[in-house]
């Protein structure tokens, strides 16, 4: 790769921009998780289960792109903390389905109320027009489709 090539430099700037924005959003999301006594994966799993009752750990692995071991360990912790519960699938007793408990729903609500990453993004977009946001989202979709 020729790093003095202008196309490579431009690609590098775009990649670095995505990395920087992702780090900033992750930092806010981690603060939210920390304030609830959860790890980032635990908060993601809890939110995923709350939006998808009867989801299986395998589906969480796929949807959150987390390693199976990470999901397994964090589901165990969430069950132990009484935030989610496991139940056998009615159609296949070998499959486990997850459901958020009442205690877990209280944390989900607090997480939504706190939502620091969303609040930060809302603030950052205050000076951006609706057309600019739509153009940004359109560009993101195009880039993502081309990357796939």
Backbone as a ProteinNet text record, in pm:
[ID]
protein_1_A
[PRIMARY]
XXXXXXXXXXXXXXXXXXXXXXXXXXXXXXXXXXXXXXXXXXXXXXXXXXXXXXXXXXXXXXXXXXXXXXXXXXXXXXXXXXXXXXXXXXXXXXXXXXXXXXXXXXXXXXXXXXXXXXXXXXXXXXXXXXXXXXXXXXXXXXXXXXXX
[TERTIARY]
84.7	0	89.4	59.3	137	69.7	126	63.9	79.7	152.3	161.2	57.2	-9.8	-117.7	-234.7	-289.4	-397.4	-522.9	-554.9	-671.3	-652.9	-531.4	-501.3	-510	-457.9	-464.5	-609.6	-690.7	-831.7	-903	-876.5	-937.1	-894.9	-769.1	-718	-788.2	-812.2	-882.6	-1025.8	-1092.7	-1230.6	-1233.5	-1143.9	-1138.2	-1113.3	-1016.4	-985	-1103.9	-1179	-1297.8	-1401.3	-1426.2	-1520.7	-1472.2	-1343.4	-1287.2	-1305.4	-1275.5	-1286	-1430.2	-1524.7	-1666	-1711.6	-1671.5	-1708.4	-1654.3	-1530.5	-1470.7	-1548.5	-1586.5	-1660.3	-1795.9	-1866.5	-1998.2	-1982.7	-1881.4	-1856.5	-1825.1	-1749.7	-1715.1	-1843	-1935.7	-2061.7	-2145.9	-2150.1	-2228.3	-2170.5	-2038.3	-1972.8	-2003.5	-2005.7	-2042.7	-2183.8	-2274.4	-2411.7	-2413.7	-2343.6	-2338.7	-2279	-2168.5	-2102.8	-2197.2	-2275.8	-2367.8	-2475.7	-2498.7	-2599.2	-2537.1	-2403.9	-2334.9	-2322.4	-2326.1	-2315.4	-2190.9	-2145.6	-2041	-2108.1	-2027.8	-2082	-2153.4	-2092.1	-2163.5	-2292.2	-2290.7	-2410.6	-2523.4	-2490.5	-2593.7	-2649.2	-2560.4	-2605	-2695.7	-2658.8	-2739.4	-2873.1	-2871.2	-2995.1	-3090	-3037.2	-3120.3	-3173.2	-3089.6	-3131	-3243.2	-3229.9	-3332.5	-3462	-3449.8	-3571.3	-3648.5	-3577.6	-3642.7	-3686.6	-3631.3	-3658.7	-3687.3	-3803.4	-3834	-3825.8	-3779.3	-3762.1	-3650.2	-3555.6	-3438.5	-3345.3	-3272.7	-3177.9	-3038.1	-2951.4	-2813.7	-2747.2	-2778.3	-2722	-2762.5	-2887.4	-2934.5	-2865.5	-2837.4	-2765.7	-2625.4	-2559.5	-2425.2	-2429	-2529	-2540.9	-2573.7	-2669.8	-2716.6	-2615.3	-2545.1	-2449.6	-2306.5	-2286.1	-2151.7	-2052.3	-2096.2	-2010	-1969.8	-1852.3	-1813.2	-1911.1	-1929.9	-2021.1	-1984.5	-1854.6	-1810.7	-1845.7	-1834.8	-1868.7	-2017.3	-2100.8	-2245.2	-2276.7	-2216.5	-2243.2	-2207.6	-2089	-2043	-2133.1	-2166.4	-2246.4	-2392.1	-2446.5	-2581.8	-2583.6	-2481.6	-2472.6	-2475.5	-2399.3	-2394.2	-2529.2	-2593.7	-2724.8	-2830.4	-2822.5	-2914.6	-2887.2	-2759.2	-2719.9	-2765.8	-2763.8	-2807.4	-2959.1	-3026.9	-3173.3	-3227	-3150	-3192.3	-3257.4	-3216.6	-3282.7	-3301.9	-3389.6	-3409.9	-3406.5	-3363.8	-3361.2	-3485.9	-3534.3	-3642	-3623.4	-3666.1	-3655	-3755.3	-3714.1	-3803.1	-3918.4	-4035.8	-4152.5	-4147.8	-4077.7	-4071.3	-3952.2	-3843.2	-3722.2	-3660.9	-3681.8	-3636.6	-3485.3	-3408.9	-3263.4	-3223	-3315.2	-3286.1	-3332.8	-3249.7	-3280.3	-3327.4	-3430	-3482	-3460.4	-3439.8	-3411.9	-3524.3	-3548.5	-3652.9	-3602.8	-3635.3	-3595.6	-3691	-3634.3	-3715.7	-3764.8	-3849.2	-3897.4	-3780.2	-3689.6	-3569.3	-3486	-3476.6	-3402.9	-3468.5	-3602	-3674.7	-3653.2	-3640.3	-3610.8	-3476.9	-3378	-3246.6	-3253.5	-3329.6	-3346.6	-3406.1	-3506.3	-3569.2	-3469.1	-3388	-3285.9	-3183.9	-3146.7	-3051.9	-3106.8	-3233.3	-3297.3	-3306.8	-3339.9	-3348.3	-3211.9	-3108.7	-2972.1	-2911.9	-2922.5	-2878.9	-2779.4	-2664.7	-2565.6	-2518.6	-2503.8	-2456.5	-2559.4	-2687.5	-2792.4	-2797.9	-2787	-2788.7	-2670.2	-2553	-2434.1	-2452.4	-2509.5	-2530.3	-2633.6	-2739.5	-2840.2	-2773.9	-2689.7	-2618.7	-2525.6	-2454.1	-2359.5	-2432.8	-2555.9	-2632	-2712.4	-2703.9	-2778.8	-2747.6	-2621.6	-2578.7	-2581.1	-2638.3	-2640.8	-2784.7	-2798.1	-2932.4	-2986.1	-3116.5	-3181.8	-3128.3	-3107.3	-3053.1	-2912.9	-2832	-2695.8	-2698.9	-2789.8	-2803.7	-2847.2	-2945.1	-2991.9	-2880.8	-2801	-2688.4	-2584.9	-2559.2	-2463.5	-2510.9	-2637.1	-2691.8	-2690.1	-2720.5	-2717.4	-2575.4	-2479	-2338.2	-2295.9	-2336.2	-2301.7	-2359.3	-2483.9	-2546.8	-2473	-2434.8	-2363.3	-2226.7	-2154.2	-2020.6	-2033.1	-2128.5	-2146.7	-2181.7	-2270.1	-2307.4	-2186.2	-2103.5	-1984.2	-1879.9	-1873.4	-1777.5	-1818.2	-1949	-1997	-1973.8
-117	0	123.5	214.8	338.7	446.6	473.3	566.1	712.3	739	876.9	903.3	798.7	811.5	887.3	983.6	1066.9	985.9	883.6	799.7	722.8	674.8	601.9	697.4	818.3	918	952.2	971.5	1004.4	889.1	766.2	649.3	641	668.8	667.4	769.2	888.3	992.4	949.8	888.4	843.7	731.3	635.4	525.9	581.3	672.9	730.4	807.7	875.3	948.3	852.4	740	640.7	585.3	558.7	506	606.9	733.6	837	854.4	855.9	869.8	746.9	629.6	507	507.1	551.5	558	655	770	869	813.8	750.4	693.3	581.2	497.9	388.1	442	551.3	611.4	653.7	721.2	762.1	641.5	540.9	420.9	348	344.3	280.4	355.6	487.9	567	531.7	515.6	478	339.4	244.7	109.2	110.9	182.7	191.9	249.3	349.6	412.4	315.2	210.1	109	-15.7	-15.2	-131	-245.8	-214.3	-316.4	-295.8	-402.5	-390.5	-354	-311.8	-277.4	-396	-516.7	-631.2	-665.2	-652.4	-681.6	-585.4	-457.9	-361.4	-390	-424.1	-458	-579.1	-679	-802	-773.4	-699.6	-667.2	-588.8	-490.6	-413.4	-500.3	-589.6	-678.6	-771.7	-826.5	-917	-839.6	-716.9	-639.6	-606.6	-587	-556.3	-681.2	-796.7	-922.4	-1033.6	-1028.6	-1134.6	-1272.2	-1367.8	-1505.8	-1520.9	-1429.7	-1441.7	-1547.9	-1615.5	-1716.6	-1654.7	-1711.5	-1662.5	-1665.3	-1768.2	-1777.5	-1657	-1615.1	-1498	-1370.4	-1362.5	-1246	-1240.6	-1355.1	-1362.7	-1303.9	-1344.3	-1298.9	-1149.9	-1103.9	-965.5	-865.2	-900.9	-808.1	-830.7	-932.7	-966.2	-980.5	-1051	-1079	-1226.2	-1257.4	-1398.8	-1477.9	-1603.1	-1690.3	-1694	-1700.6	-1707	-1578.9	-1464.4	-1336.4	-1333.1	-1376.7	-1379.3	-1476.8	-1593.9	-1695.7	-1645.7	-1589.8	-1540.1	-1427.3	-1334.4	-1219.1	-1255.4	-1351.1	-1399.4	-1463.2	-1543.6	-1603.6	-1496.3	-1389.3	-1279.7	-1208.8	-1186.7	-1120.2	-1207	-1339.1	-1431.8	-1429.6	-1436.4	-1434.8	-1305.1	-1195.2	-1065.1	-1047.4	-1149.6	-1151	-1041.5	-1012	-912.3	-977.8	-1101.2	-1180.7	-1321.7	-1394.8	-1534.9	-1622.1	-1745.1	-1844.9	-1929.5	-1972.1	-2071	-2158.3	-2282.3	-2376.2	-2336.4	-2350.2	-2322.7	-2422	-2373	-2461.7	-2555.3	-2514.1	-2596.1	-2690.4	-2652	-2735.2	-2723.8	-2823	-2820.7	-2802.4	-2828.4	-2810.6	-2664.6	-2583.1	-2441.6	-2358	-2258.5	-2169.1	-2035.4	-1981.7	-1849.4	-1758.2	-1629.8	-1534.7	-1431.9	-1387.7	-1289.8	-1195.4	-1067.6	-968.5	-978.4	-972.2	-972.6	-830	-817.6	-685.2	-597.5	-656.2	-584.9	-540.4	-627.3	-593.8	-480.8	-481.7	-375.2	-240.3	-239.7	-114.2	-57.4	-145.3	-99	-54.9	-125.8	-87.2	52.8	79.5	212.3	319.2	289.4	384.8	408.3	301.9	312.3	403.6	386.1	469.7	614.8	634.8	771.8	839.2	761.4	814	832.4	732.4	731.1	841.2	840.9	946.7	958.4	845.1	852	922	896.3	963.4	1111.7	1144	1284.8	1359.5	1295.7	1358.6	1377.4	1278.1	1289.3	1397	1403.5	1508.9	1645.2	1661.2	1788.2	1816.7	1714.7	1732.5	1767.7	1720.7	1744.9	1875.2	1948.2	2073.9	2172.8	2176.6	2272.9	2214.8	2095.9	2027.6	2029.1	2061.1	2066.5	1925.6	1916.3	1788.6	1730.5	1817.3	1772.3	1714.2	1777.7	1727.5	1591.6	1575.5	1447	1339.4	1371.1	1274.9	1238.8	1338.2	1311.9	1222.6	1248.7	1167.8	1023	1005	869.5	797.8	869.9	811.4	768.1	853	817.8	695.9	691.7	576.4	448.1	452	334	290.1	386.7	355	294.1	356	304.5	164.2	144.7	13.4	-92.3	-57.1	-152.1	-187	-88.1	-112.9	-194.2	-176.6	-252.3	-399.4	-423.2	-561.9	-634.1
0	0	0	-87.7	-99.9	-14.5	102.3	196.7	156.7	50.2	1.4	-108.1	-152.9	-251.6	-187.9	-258.3	-205.6	-172.4	-251.4	-223	-91.6	-68.8	54.2	173.3	157.7	265.3	298.7	194.9	215.5	285.9	241.2	304.9	451.9	478.9	616.1	704.5	650.3	726.3	757.8	660.3	681.9	786	774.1	870.7	1010.5	1022.2	1153.4	1209.7	1123.3	1166.4	1225.5	1157.8	1209.6	1343.8	1354.4	1479.3	1592.2	1565.9	1668.5	1716.2	1622.7	1660.1	1738.5	1694.6	1764.3	1907.5	1925.7	2060	2148.9	2094.4	2173.1	2215.8	2124.1	2155.8	2258.8	2239.9	2334	2472.9	2480.1	2608.8	2683.1	2612.9	2674.8	2714.8	2629.8	2659.1	2780	2790.1	2904.8	3034.3	3027.6	3145.8	3192.3	3097	3128.9	3194.6	3135	3190.9	3331.4	3347.5	3478.7	3584.5	3545.9	3641.7	3688.2	3610.4	3644.5	3707.4	3721.8	3778	3680.5	3549.3	3445.7	3361.9	3299.6	3199	3066.8	2971.2	2839.9	2774	2773.1	2715.3	2791.1	2923.5	3001.5	2965	2950.4	2915	2775.1	2682.1	2547.5	2546.7	2621.9	2629.5	2696.6	2807.6	2877.9	2787.1	2716	2623.5	2509.8	2458.2	2349	2395.1	2515.6	2567.4	2594.5	2642.7	2672.2	2544.5	2434.6	2306	2231.1	2269.2	2199.7	2300.8	2367	2464	2397.6	2471.6	2425.1	2323.1	2324.6	2237.7	2296.5	2212.1	2258.4	2266.7	2348.8	2353.1	2214.3	2135.9	2000.7	1916.2	1926.8	1851.8	1899.4	2029.8	2083.5	2025.7	2018.3	1958	1817.4	1740.4	1601.6	1593.1	1672	1662.4	1717.1	1824.3	1885.2	1837.8	1757.5	1707.9	1822.9	1925.4	2040.3	2036.9	2091.5	2099.2	2187.9	2154.5	2229	2377.6	2406.9	2546.7	2621.8	2556.5	2619	2653.1	2559.2	2583.3	2697.2	2694.5	2795.9	2936.2	2951.2	3081.8	3131.2	3041.5	3082.4	3107.3	3032.4	3060.6	3199.4	3232.3	3365.9	3474.4	3455.3	3553.5	3564.5	3450.3	3451.7	3519	3500	3567.3	3717.5	3753	3894.4	3962.5	3889.2	3942.4	3936.1	3887.5	3875.9	3783.5	3676.5	3578	3456.7	3427.9	3323.8	3377.7	3313	3351.5	3228	3248.9	3142.4	3151.8	3036.8	3036	2913.2	2925	2813.1	2705.7	2581.3	2469.1	2470.5	2435.9	2431.6	2311.7	2205.5	2084.7	2083.5	2152.8	2156.3	2295.6	2377.2	2517	2532.2	2425.7	2432.3	2419.8	2368.5	2345.2	2464.3	2498.5	2609.5	2554.6	2616.3	2581.8	2702.3	2674.6	2781.1	2791.3	2913.1	2939.7	3048.5	3036.1	3136.4	3255.2	3374.9	3496.3	3523.7	3623	3663.4	3708.5	3785.1	3830.7	3710.3	3610.2	3488.5	3411.8	3406.1	3335.4	3402.1	3534.1	3604.3	3557	3540.4	3491.8	3346.7	3265.7	3125	3117.6	3199.6	3200.9	3244	3345.9	3390.5	3279.5	3210.4	3099.7	2990.9	2958.3	2855.4	2900.3	3027.5	3079.8	3078.4	3105.9	3112.2	2972.6	2887.7	2747.1	2709.5	2773.3	2752.8	2608.5	2539.6	2400.9	2312.2	2337.7	2259.7	2293	2421.4	2462.8	2401.7	2401.7	2342.4	2192	2125.3	1980.9	1949.2	2028	2008.3	2019.1	2118.5	2137.4	2020	1974.3	1863.1	1734	1719	1596	1600.3	1710	1723.9	1611	1569.2	1467.3	1325.8	1311.7	1182.9	1129.7	1002.5	943.9	919.6	903.5	874	742.8	643.4	515	531.7	616.6	639.7	709.6	804.7	874	775	692.6	592.5	494.6	454.2	364	431.9	559.3	636	645.1	680.2	691.2	556.5	451.6	317.6	281.2	312	286.5	367.1	493.2	577.9	518.2	476.4	416.2	290.6	207.6	83.4	113.5	204.9	241.1	299.5	389	449.7	346.7	253.8	148.4	62.3	29.2	-50.1	25.3	156.1	238.2	250.9	244.7	256.5	127.2
[MASK]
++++++++++++++++++++++++++++++++++++++++++++++++++++++++++++++++++++++++++++++++++++++++++++++++++++++++++++++++++++++++++++++++++++++++++++++++++++

